[in-house]
């Protein structure tokens, strides 16, 4: 399997190059030269298969030329000691796919742990330390921090927007220490993301460090995220209606991973791009015109992205065919007031406590189902609601249960380097620890 840059389709690189040097020098994003087709036997025998079983088959399709079957099994068993359970809210009609049962209580654990294992496999081929740069709007930072904490030969620098992540999200990425350093940026997630992208294209930094990324700009963060779409189908009863997946969307890596699964052969009726007021993709799906915005701060902060990186990948997966894209992907957006109302409604009707992002995903799904009635709807639950306290407690009017591994963080001391939203200041900070 080879990979090409979206800006240079004729230049192919190895999986190792795409993994460790995640952003091509031309500023594009890596995409697979070809997308492996699923054997019919896999889909026919999908029912009941576990996440590691599914991941082993799919990883072998992607990396069978690189890893032996025993290496694949070791990689996925270590990456996924947890499940992604499907919770039925309304029989045969409405489901929540819980992706928060990993160490950081967010869906990003799936991609981050897979990447960490793969990098560890290849690490002895490199003569110097790998330096991972990550921009986070909330959950990526914690998952990457935990996934790579104390991994030999790896250093992690995480940029996050000041005042725009929850207290517990911030503690997850600022309290580990060791090989993990957090940078608190006086700006937006888009500022953080732009600084990371510029760092990869900076000659001095590239010469000083062996830079890589664990953001969804890295294709090997995206590929494993396709695994849990199949795991969702494996948990449905046979004879279910056509499936529509609703994806709470910010940087659009998660939705792109779903489309990747569809391109491999996964049957699906539609994907629903559910966003907050950072609605550039829903607007695009209506007008055909893509117009990035300055990101707006909302209750569903991990989705506060005004210029999603993976939009270019989404278009490539449809060969830049707007008609094909807009037929399969439907977009809806919601305000904070609608989000709060949905959170309370889910609790009242289904006794289900959802984080703001999950509420947006379920709102999008129910909006879609009003127009397309013959389907089985699955909304992706991207994080445990306790990660968004105290806002969630305030909405419900009482304290919700906080898992112990989150609760212990509240007393830990935050350690972060405060910097302005300036690439030069970030570069200087990096070079000081070189």
N, C-alpha and C positions, 0 to 999 in steps of 0.2 A: 504494500500500500504506500503510495506517494501522496504528497500534499502540494497544492499550488496556492499562490497568493491571489486574492481577488483582484489585485492590480496588475499581476503578471501571470496570466494563466499558463504560459508556456514554460515557466521555470518551476521545476519540481524539486521537492526536498524529501528527505527521509523522515520517518516518524520521530526519531530522536531530535532532528533539527526543529521540527514543528513543536515538539514538547518543550525543549529547553530554550529555544529562541522563538518565543511564542508570537512575536509581532515581526512580520517580514520587514526588511530594510526599506521597502518601497511604501510602507505605511498601510498596506492592505491587511487582510486577515486570511489565515490559512483555511483552506477547504480541501476535502478529500478529492483526489483525482477521479475516483469512482466510488459509488456507494454500494456496498455489498448487498446482494439480494438474499432475503431469508428463504431457506428451504421450506417447502410446503409442510414437511414433517414437523418442523419446529412450531408453526402456527397451529397445526392440527393437534399437537400434544402440549399446548401451552397451559391448559387448565391445571391449576394446583402447583405449578412450578414455583420454587422459591426464588428470591432475588439473586442469591449466588449462582443458582443453576442457570437462570436466564442470563446473568452477566457473563458466565463462562462461555456460553454459546456465542453471544454477541462479541465478546472480546476476541475470541478465536477467529471470527469472521474479519474483524478489523486488524488484528495483530498476529494472525497465525503464522506469518512469515518471520516474525520477530521473536515470539515466545513459544515455548513448548507447551503441551497441554498441562503438564504438571506445574509449570510456571504460571500459567493462566489461572489454574485452580487456587494456587497459593495467593496470587494477587487479589482475586475477588473474595476469597474467604477472609483475608485480613482486612480488606476494605469494607466489607459489609457484614459485620456481626450483628446487625440490626435489620428489621424489616420495614417495609413501607405499606402498612395495612390500609385496606379500603373499608371505610365506615359507611354503612347504609343509613341515610337520613330519611329517604322516602322510597319504599320498596320498588325496585326495578327502574327507578326514575332519577333519583338524586343521590349522589355519593360524594364523599370527601376522601381524597387520597392523602393520608397523613405521611408527610415526608420529614417529620421532625424528630424521629426516634434515634438519631445519631448523637454523637457526643456534644455537639454545639446546639442541638435542638432546632436545626434548620436544614432545609433541603440541600444546601450547599455542601453538607458533609459528604454526600454521594460523590460529587465530582472531586472535591478536595482530597478525600482519602484515596480515591483511585489514582489521582495524579501523584500523590505523595508516594504511593507504592510503586508506581511506574518509574518515577524519578529515582527512587532508591534502587530499583533494579538496574538502571543504567548508570548510576552515579560513579561507579568505579572506572568508567571509561573517560572521566573528565579529571583533569589535573588540578583544577582549582574549584573553590567553593562556588556553588550556584547561589545567586542572589535573586530572590523572588520579590517582585514589586507588585503590590495589590492596591487597587482603589476599591473602597467599599461604601455602599449606601446603608449598610447595616449588618446583614447576615454573612456576606462573603468573608469579611475580616475575621470573625470568630471561627468560622469553619476552617479557614486556611491556617489561622494561628494554632488551632488545636491539631489539625492534620499534620502540620509540619514542625510542631514544637519539638525541639531537641532531635530532629532528624539529622544525622551526621552529614556534613558537607553542604548544608543548606542554611542560608540566612534569609529572613523574611522582613520586609519593610511594608507596613500597611498605612495607607493614607485614608483618613475619614473626615467628613465635613463637621466642623465644630457645631455643636448644638442641634445636629440633625440626625443623631442616632439615639436610641433609648439608653438609659443608664446601664442596664444589664448587657446590652449589646456592646457598649463602650468598655465595660469591665472585661468582657470576654477577650477583647483584643489588646487591652492595655495592662493586664495584670500577670501575664505569663512570664515575661522576661526571657532570659536565656537568649536564644537566637531570634527572638521576635521583637521588633521595634515598631511602635506606633507613632504616626505623625498626625497631629490634630491640625487640620487645615482650616483657616478662616475663609471659608468659601463653600461652594456647593459640591455635590458628588461629581457633576460634570467638570468642575475645576480639577478635582482629584484625578479623574479619569484622563483628562487632557495632559496633566503633568506626568502621569505614568507613561502614556503613549509617547510623549516627547522624550522621556528618558531613554526609551528604547532606540530612538533615532539619534541620540547624542553620541558623537564619536568618542569624546573623552570618557563618558560613563561606560560605553561599550568596551573600551580598551581596558578600563580599570576593573570592571566587574563582568562576570558571566551572568548576564541578566536573563530572567525568565519571569513569567506571570502566571498566577493562578486565578486570575479573573476569567470570565467567560470569553475574553478575547483569545484564550488558549483553547484550541480545538479539543484538547484532551480533558478539559473541564466539561466540554459540551457533550462529547460522545457518551460518557457514562450516564449523563442525565437522561439519555434515551431509554436506559434500562428499566426505570420504574414505570414508564408508560406500559411496557409489556407486562410488568408485574401487576399493574392494575387490571389488565384484561384477564390475567391468570386467576384473579379472585372473583370474577363475575360468574354467575350461573350460566350454564349453557343455554343457548336460545335467547340470549339477551338482545335487546334492540340495538340498532347502530349506535356507536359511541361518539359522543361529543366531549372533548376535553376543554375545560376552561382554565386558563393559566393567568394568575396575577402577574402582571408584566411590568418590568422597569427597563432593564438593559436588553431584554428579549433573548437571552441565552436559553432560558427554560423552554420557551415556545419554539425556538429554533431546533432544540433537541427533539421535541415532539414531532416536528416536521421531518427531521432526519429519520426518526423511527418510521414515519409514514412512507418516506422514500425507500426505506428498506423493505416495505411490504406490509406494515401494520395497518389493518383496516380501521378506518375512522370516518365518521360523517363530517366532522368539522373541528376546527380549533377556534376557541374564543379568546381573543386578546383582551383581557380585562385590565383597565388602568384607572388610576386616579386622574386628577386634572392635568397631569403630564401626559396628554392625550395625542401626541404627535402621530402615533401609528393608527389609532382609530380614525383620526382625521384623514390620514393618507388612504385608508381603506375606503373612505367615502368619496374622496376627491381625486385620488391618483397623484396628488402633489405632496411631497415630503418637505415639511417646514420645521426644522428643529427650533426649540424655544429655550429660554433660560429656565432651568428647572424651578418648579414651585414646591415649597415646603408643605407637606400634608401629613395627616394622621398615619397613613400607610407609607412611612418614610423610606423604606427599602426600595420603593418603586418611584422615588422622586428623581427621575432621569429625563432630561429634556432633549437629549440627542443619543439615543441608544446605539451602542457600538454594533450590536448584532443585527441591526436592520439590513446592513449590506449582505450578511449571510442569508438572511431570510429571503431577500430578493434572488440571490444566487441559487437557492434551493428550488426556486420556481423559474430559473433561467430568465430572470428579469421580465417575466410575463405577469403584468398586473392583473389581467383578467383571471388567470389561473390562481394567483395568490388570493385575490379578493373573493373567489368562489369558495375556497377551502377555509380561509381565515376570516372570522367576523370580529369586529371591534366594538367595544362598549366602554364608556368611562363614567366615573361616579364621583360625587362630592364627598367631603368628610361627613356632612349631615346624613347622606344616604348610607355611608359606611357604618356609622354609629347605629342608625335605625336597623340595618341588617344584622348587626351583631346582637342587638337585643331581641330581634325577631327569631334568630336562629336559636337563641337560648330559650325563648318562650315556647317555640313550636317543637323543637327537636332536643331540647336540653343539651345543646352543643355550644361550647364556648370557643369562639373563633377569634383569631387575631385580626387586626384591620385588613391585612392583605388577603387573608382567606375570605373575609366578608366581601371584598371587592370581587374575588374570583367567583363566589357563589352568586353575587348580584349579576355578574356577566352571564353566567350559565343560565340563570332563571330568565334573564332578558332574552337570551337566545331561544330558550324553550318556549317562550310565548309565541314565537314565529315559526318554530320548527318543532312540532309536537312529538314526532315518532323518533325518540332517541332515549338512550341511557346516558345521563349527564354525570361527568366526573370532574369535580373541581380540585385542583392541586392545593393542598394545605402546606404552605411553605415554611411555617415556623410555629413553635409553641407560643400560645398567647401570653404566657408569663414574661416572655422576652420584651414585651412592650408595656410593662408596668412603669410608672403608676397610671398611665393613660387607660389601660384596660380595667384596672380596679375602679377607677373613677366612673367609667361607662356603666359598669355593672352594679356599682354602688356597694361593693363589698370586695374583700380580698379573695383572689382566686389562688388555688394551690400552685406553689412554685416548686418545681423539682429541686432536689437537694443540690445537684451540681450547678444550678443557677443561684440558689439561695446563698451558697457559701461565697459567691463573688462580691456580694454587696459590702462586705467588711474589708475587702482587699484594697490596697492602695493603687490608685491609677498612676501609670508612668507613661507619659507621652511627650513628644517634642512638639511644641506649638510653633507653627510656621504660617506665614501669609500664603495666599493662593498665588504663589510665584514659583515658576519652575526654577529660576536661578537660586532662590532660597532653598528649595528642596535639593537641588544638585549640590549646593555647598554643604548641606547637612549630611548627605550621603558620603561625600568625599572626606568629611572629617572622621568617619569611622572606617575608611578604606585601609 
